[in-house]
Amino acid sequence: MSDNAADDLQPERGSRRRRGGERTKRVRSAVGEQPPFGQARRNMQPPSIVDDDQLDAIHEASVSVLRDHGVEILHDDARRRLAAAGARVEGTRVRFDPEMVMDFVGSAPTSFTLHGRSPEKNLRIGDGHLTFGSVASAPNYVGLDGQRRTGDRAGFRDLVRLGQMLNPVQFFGGYPVEPVDLHASIRHLECAYDVHTMSDKAFHIYSLGRERNLDGIEMARIARGVDHETLEREPSITTVINANSPRTYDTPMLEGIIQMASRNQVCIITPFTLAGAMAPITIPGAIVQQNAEALAGICFSQVVRRGAPVIYGGFTSNVDMRSGSPAFGTPEYARAALITGQLCRRYGLPFRSSNVSASNNLDAQAGYESVWALWGAVMGGADLIFHAAGWMEGGLHASYAKMVMDADLLNMVSTFLAPVSTSPEELALEAIADVAPSGHYFAEPHTQARYSTAFYSPMVSDWRNWETWTEAGAPIAGDRAVRVAGEILAEFEAPPLDDAIRDELRDYVDRRVAEGGVATDF
């Protein structure tokens, strides 16, 4: 795909990105007839993997860690705010009274709306809705030719194009791949410009210092064409706040909470707890540490501003104890997601999980690890699923083809979660009566009226018999996904954007670039 500037892209035809209607309707595109943009909603109760007494034990252990051992808070203003709110501060160590923690955590909203550039792309976070994001933050990518490359702007833009065109990808949780050919001082500016002009889906800020937060918030406001008061009423951008496990929050993360929460934007508090490495080797022990770290961060977000939108992020997995490498899509990962979901429901907080795999190639491992991860996330009650499409190699590369394959999988998840109707038409008693024993339903009017929409039609799966498949060259799933990705990129058209907004975004970026962007040490 060529690396044309976003300004050169033609506006998208309005009919293609429509929203609404039943999920059985299809939108024609290079991916066939994909379901329209829209959130799935969980129509079943998430299972409980631990009982109430066990959940209480995990909670009590977590708050005892905060009370007795505390968390390192490496930000002077954050420590002052926490001390004023009732925490005990000794040097950089902050200890939290359990009642204080739960008072502040209890002020966080149980659900909220995340606003996209187009109102049709607004997302409901919580209330049983599922929200899927693209792969994010990979340092490398694999494109259509199968070659693994260091992240650059060309790959970044292609992955944004794919994410915009694939309807089950509903937001960008960061840069799909890190474009290192853009200097770190201005990278956040040019990347935000690309996403806001090439997509109308919700975007993300990296909390890597106050200036990057302020730039990201302002560019989100410009892209939406709203004033500061409206932006503050309507959360429009997210950031992930990672605890430096074990039990440390550094200055950039805490500054991110301050800047985002004070403007009523979304903080996703996500400890990165790998059992056996940065957390205890037992999954319950790792969850205790994750929960203590998450509660500390969520509490601080509410100290900054009560009622600011915040999401509890769970990312507990295990490591390969033979090599020390992170392992993903494991039964331990799924178990941790289920327990974390129970904790989030106890606290009344939205839950973030991820679709992850450690596989290096588009092989069976990539498929079954993603299914395990998604199963744990969906059954665990996750509201927001990061890296839902395109994550490979434990997050070390983003894949064009895997993004398509995962999008197919996400559509299957949404189809599975759709409500079951028992209307007379669905019970089909008349059709049953009309078809004689030993007959068939192919010609039955009930079938003929529904055959094109009755079942999910996959983008990648090949249902031909062996002979027909062999005659076609025996293409494997990865080959088919590459072909579909290429067709999507060839068809891409940017969504409409008012010229005045585009110009204002470009002027803002040019001014900040001329000022030097953000100071770096290289």
N, C-alpha and C positions, 0 to 999 in steps of 0.2 A: 504493500500500500504506500502511496506517495506521502511525503511529509508536508502537505500543503498547509499553509497557515489557516487557522480557524476562520479568519476574516474572508477567505476565498470560498468558503463552503456556501452552497446555495441553501436558502430556507427550505424547511421540510414542508411537504404538502400536508395540510391540516387533517386530512382523513386518516392518515396512517397511524397517528398516535392517539386515537380516540380512546376513551376510557368508559367503562360501565357495561351494563348488561350482564347476562348470564355467562359463566365461565365456559359454557359450551360453544359460545360464539368464537370465531377465529379472525385474526387479522393477517391478511396476506402480506408476505414479505419474502426476503431471501431465505428465511428459515421455514418457509412453507406457510402454514396457517397456525401461528402460535396464539395461545390465549391472550386476550387483551391485558394491558397493564392494570393491575389491581391486586390488593392484598388478600391472601388466604386468611381464613379465620378458623381457629381451632374449635371444633365442635365436639370435643371429648375432654374428659377430665384427665389431666396428666397423672400418670401412675406415681405412687410413692414407693421409693426403694428402701427408705428407712421409716420406722414407725415414729409416733409422736414423741415418745420418751427418748429415742435415739436422736431425733432432731433437736430436742431440748438440750441433750448432752452436748451436741456440737455447738449450739448457740452459747450455752453457759461457759464452755471451754474457751470460745472465742472472746467473749467479753472479759473473761478472767485474764487472758493474754493482754488485752488492752489496759486493764486495771493494774495488773501486777508487773508487767514487763514493758508495756508501752511501745511506741513507734518513734523512730528517728524522723524528725521534721526539720529539714535542712533549708528553712526559709524564715528569716527573722519576723516578717510581718505575719506570716501564718501562725507562728508560735504566739505572737502577741494576741492575735484574734482568738486562738484557742484558749489561752489563759483567761482572757476576758469572758469567755463562754463557760468557764468552770473547769477546764482541764488543768492538770498539774504539770508544770514545766520545770525541768531540771536540765540546764544546758540545752542540748538539742533533743533530748528525750522527752516525749510527751506521753503522759499516762491519762487515760480516759475513765471517768466514772461511768459504769454501765447505764445508770439512769440518764445521765447526760447524753450518752450516745443514742439511746433509743428515743429520747425526746426529739433530738434533731433529725434522726433518720425518719421518724414518724411524720415529719413535716414535708417530706418529699412527695411529689405527686405520684399516684399509682398509674396514671396514663396521661398522655399529652399528644398534640399534633406536631409533627416535624414538617415544616413547610418547604416545598420545592420551589424552583424558579417559576414553574407553571402550577397554578392551583390544582390542575388535574393530577399532579405528581405529589401532592401532599400525602403524608403517611401517618397513620394512627399507630402510636407506640403504646402497647398495652391493650387491655380489654380483649385479650385473646387473639389479636391480629399478629400475623407473622410478617416480618420485613427482612428481605434478603439483600445483602450488599455484595459488591464485586470484590475480587481479590485486592489486597492493598499492601503496600510497603515492600514488595519483593525487590531485591537488588538486581535480579536478572529476569530475562523473559525468553520464551521460545515462541517464535513466530510461525508463519505458514511454511517456511522451508525446513522446520525442525531443528534449526541451529539455536544453541543457547548463547545469548548475548548479554553483556552488561547493559543495564537499563539506560535508555536514551529517550529523547523527546519523541522520536518517531514511533517507538514501541509504546510509549505512554499514550500518545494520541490514538493509536490503533486500538488499544485496550479500552480507552474511553469511548471510541466509536462503537465497539462491540457491546459495551455495557449499556450505552444509550439505546441501541437497537434491540437488545434482548429484553423483552418485557418482564421476565421474572427477576432481573437485576433492577432493584428499586432505588438504590442509593449508592454513592461512592464513599466508602469508608476510609478514604485516603488515596494516595497515588497508586494506581494498579501496579506500576513499576516505578522505581525511583529513577528519574531522568538525570543521571549524573553529568551529562554534557551541559546542563544548566548549572551555573555556579551556585553554591549553597546560599549565598547572600541574597539571590533574587529568585531562586527556584520556586519558592512558595507563591510568588507573584505571578510568574508565567504559567505555572501549573493551574492556579486558580482561574486565571484568564481562560486557559484552554477549556477547562471543565465547564465554566459558566457560559461559554459561548458555543460549545459543542454538545451540551447536554442541558436538559431542564430538570434533572433529578437532584435530590439533596446531596450536598457535598460535606467536606470534612476539613478541620484544621489540625495540624500537628502542633502540639504544645511544646515548642522548642524555643521558648522565650517570649516575653511580653509583646515585642514588636510584631512577631509573626501572628500572634493571636489577634492583635488589633487590626493588622492588615486583612486577615481572613474574615473577621467579622464585618469590616467595612465593605469588602468586596462582595460578600453575601448580601449585604443591604443594597448595594448598587445593582447587583444582578436581579434582585427581586423588584427593584423600582419602588421601594418603600422608604418612609422616613425612619428616623432613629426610634421614635416612640412605637411605631408599628413593629419594627424588628424586635424590640424588647418585649412586646406582648406576644409575638409569634416566633417561637424557637425555630431557627432556620439553618443551623449548622451544628455539627457535632465535633467533639474531640475525645480521644481516648487518653485516659490518665492511667499510666502503668505505675504501680508500686514497684520499687526496686527490691524485690523479695530477696531475703527475708526482712520485713518490717522496716522499710525505709521509703520515704517520699523525698525526692530531690527538688531543687529549686525550680527547674523548668516545669515539672509536673504541677507543683503547688501554685506557681504563677498562672498556669493554664486554668486551674480551678478558679482562682480569683478573677481572672479576666472573663472567663466564660460564664460562671455562675452569676457574677455581678451584672451581666447583661442578659440574664435569663436564657442563655444558650445551653446546649446539652453536653454534660460531662458523662462519659462512660468510664466508670472507675473499674479498672481491670488489673488485678494482681496477676503476675506471670509466674505461677507456682508449678514448677516441675518436680514431681515427687521423686525424691532420691537425690536431688541436686539443690534447688533453692527452697525446698520444703521437705517435711518429713516423708520417709519412703512409704508410709501407709497412706492410703487414700483418705480415711477419716482425719488423720493428722494433717495432711496437706490441705484439706478443706477447712479445718480449724484455722490454720494460718491464713489461707485465702480469705476467709470470712472476717477475721480480725482486721486484715489490711483493707478489705473493701469497706467495712463499716467505718473505719477511721477516715477514709477518703470521702465517703458519702456524708458522714457527719460534718466534715469540714466544708463541703459544698453548701450545706445548709446553714453553717455558721456564717458563711459569706453572704448568703441570701436564702432565707427560708422560702420554700416553695419552688426553688429553681429546679428545672428538670434534670434528673440524674438517673442513670441506668447502672445496675449492678452487673459487672462483667465477670464471667467465669471462664478461665482459661487453664484450669488445672489439668495436666496430663502427666505422663511418666517419661522417664528416660530409658534408653537402652543401656542397662547396667554393664554391658560388655564394652561399649564405646563411649558412653556419656552423651550420645546424640539424643535430641528430643525424639520421642515417639508420638505419633498422632493417629487418630482414627482407631484407637485401641479400646478394648472393653473397659479399661480403667478410665479413659477419657469419657466414655459414655456414662459410666457410673458416676463420675464427678459431676457431669452435667445434670443428671437426674437429682442428685442431692442438692446442688446449687439451686435448681429450680424450686425445690421445696423450701429452701431458705428464703428465696425471693418472694414466694407466696406468703410466707410467714410475716415478712416485713412489709408487704404491699408495694414491692418495687418491681419495675420492668427488669427483665433478665436478658443479657447479651451472651450469646455463645458463638461458636464458629464451625464452619465446615473445613476440615483439615485433613491432610494426607502427607506422609513422609516419602511417598513414592517419587522416584526420579523420572518416571516415564509414564506414558498413557497405557498402563497395563492393568491387569486384574487387581493388583494391589491398590492402585489409584482409585479404582471403582469401589472396592469393598471397604477401604478405609473411609472414603467420603460417605458411603452409606451408613457406616457405624457412627461417624461423627454427626451426621444429620439426624439419625435416629435418636441419639442421645439428646441433641438440641431440641428437636421437635417434641419428643415425648417428655422431655424435661420442662417444657412450657416456655422455651425461649421466645421472646418477643422480637429480638433483633439478632440476626445471624450474619456475622462478619465473614469475609472470605468465602461467601457462599458459592462463588463461581470463579474458577481459574487458579486456585491455590495448588501449588505443587512443591515437592522437595522440602517439606517442612517450612514453607514460606520463603524459600530461597529463589524460587522462580515462579513467574506468572506464565500461563500457557494460553494462547489463543484457542487451541482446540479443547483444552480442559474447560475453558469458560463456556463453550458451546455445550459440551457434554454435561457439565453441572447445571446449566440452564435447563436442559432437558429433564434432569433429575429434579430440579426445583419445581418445574411444571407438574411432574408426577406427584410430588409431595402435595402441592396445592389441590390437584385432582383428588387425591386420596382423602384430603381433609374436607372436601366439599360436603355440604349436608346431604343426607340420604332422604329422598322423598318416598312416601308410601301413598301417593295419590292414586286414584283409580287407573290413570294412564300408566303409571310406573308399575303397578301391580299386574297389569297386562292380562286380566282375566278374559277379556274378549278375544285377545290373540290366542291365548291357550285354548279357548273353546273352538276357535276356527281351524286350528291345526290338528289334523287327525293323528292318532298314534302312529308312530314310525314315519311321520311326515317331516317337514323342515320349515323354518321360519324365514328363509331368505326372501321369498316373494310375498310374504305377509305384509299388508298395508302398514301395520304397526312398525315393522322393521324398515320398510321403504321410506317412511316418514322421518326416520331417525338415524339411518345408517351412516350419514356423513358426520354426525355430531355425537353419536352415542358413546364413543370411547376416545380416550386420549390418543392423539396421533403424534408419535415421537418425531423429533428432528433427526435423531442419530440412529436409533435401532433399525436393524435390517431384518425383516420378517419373511424374506424369500426362502424357498426351499434350497437344498444344497445344490441341485443342478443349476437352477437359475442364478443363484449367487456365484457359483463357480464360473459360469459363462460370462458373468459381469466382471470377472477379474478377481473374485474373492476379496473384496475390500473389507478391512477390519474397521472397528468403530473409530479408531483414531484417524484413519484416512478419511472417513466420512465426515468427521467433525472438522478436520482441516478444510475440506471442500466447502462445508457450510460457512465456516468462518470467513473464507475468502469471498463467498457470495455476499455475506453481510457487509463486509468492508467495501466491496464494489458498489453496493446499493446505498451506502450511508448518505443521509442528508441531515444536516443540523436542524434542530427545531427552531422555529421562528424566534427572533430576538429583535426588539426595537433598536433601530440604528443609534438612537440617542443613548441608550443604555450601553450598547457595545462601545460607543465612543467614550463614554464616561469611564467604563472599565479600563479601556486602553490608555486613557489619559492618566488614570490613577497609577497603573502599572508603570508607565513611562516616567512619571514624576518620581515614584519611589525608586525605580532603577537609577535614575539620574542622581538621586540622593545617596546611592550606594547600597540600597536595600538594608539588610541586617548585617551588622559587623560579625565577621567570622575570624578564626585564627589561622586561615590559610587562603 
